[in-house]
Amino acid sequence: MTSAPPASIDATLDLLKRGDYVADRSLATVLYLALKLGRPLFCEGEAGVGKTEIAKVLAATLGRPLIRLQCYEGLDVASAVYEWNYSRQMIEIRLAEAQGVHDRGALAADIFDERFLIRRPLLDALSPHAGGAPVLLIDELDRTDEPFEAYLLEVLSDFQVTIPELGTIKAHETPIVIITSNRTREIHDALKRRCFYHWVDYPDLQRELEILKVKAPGAGERLSRQVVGFVQELRKLDLFKAPGVAESIDWSTALSELNVLDLDPRTINDTLGVLLKYQDDIQRLQGSEAAEILRKVNADIASHPLG
């Protein structure tokens, strides 16, 4: 069942919480305003901090269809917006010729009809949906080329696309738009001006503990504190890729599956491939450095017990 957008910042926090998303108030505030004013929300941040999950949670909690455009280098209009079903059009032409139809104008008007139109994510998001205006996730926009980014300006300004053979197609209802970027390159100011902006940062220790409590409930309190403390220390190092929240959840879940109740250096060495994704980072951490970080984390837990 479709739900109305939240009516306040607190209601937005509650909405995200119902979807098991532990958000801070700054995210809830900008998300509430984006929903209230019908503006796209542009989220930047490191990989694995929960940007994509925002759109998934909104779709689930509001009961809206989720339409995802996964961006990549070379993404074009045919893959992102629309293309014509050329094989069906050719069949239609052959049938018309067999029936003796020779009026080229009438034939062109017939084959460039919406029934031959293949709707890709952007056009689909502008189309009517039984579940209400969809949530459109434009994921990892920084992976695309600048010409495609420029094409998005019309979509995000007026929520419409222009198809030469059909004219301009405008959204019946404004979709909820979430755009994400891992900031591998800068996105043009013209596009950012059409959006509200939020930097999704790594959570602090307390919020990351809350996230693990929701996403990895099988881990005990001590193990969760060790995992979060260890990961937070890793983020201070100059690693090729620091672990995100997604890796914290994966590591905690994996340790629970191994029936680990208390981290030790050997277990860390054996499971670093769950937490880190580059061999240089793993080699750096294995052995004495991982043991030293764990010692520091355990000392911190001993001096700051949870009340």
Buried (B, 14 or more C-beta within 10 A) or exposed (E): EEEEBBEEBEBBBEBBBEBEBBBEEEBBBBBBBBBEEBBBBBBBBBBBBBBBBBBBBBBBBBEBBBBBBBBEEEBBBEBBBBBBBEEEBEEBBEEBEEEEEEEEEEBEEBBBEEEBBBBBBBBBBBBEBEEBBBBBBBBBBBBBBEEBBEBBBEBBEEBEBEBEEEEEBEBEBBBBBBBBBBEEBEBEEEBBEBBBBBBBEBBEBEBBBBBBBEBBEEBEEBBBBBBBBBBBBBEEEEBEBBBBBBBBBBBBBBBBEEEBEEBEBEBBBEBBEBBBBEEEBBEBBBEEEBBEBBEEBBEBBEEEEEE
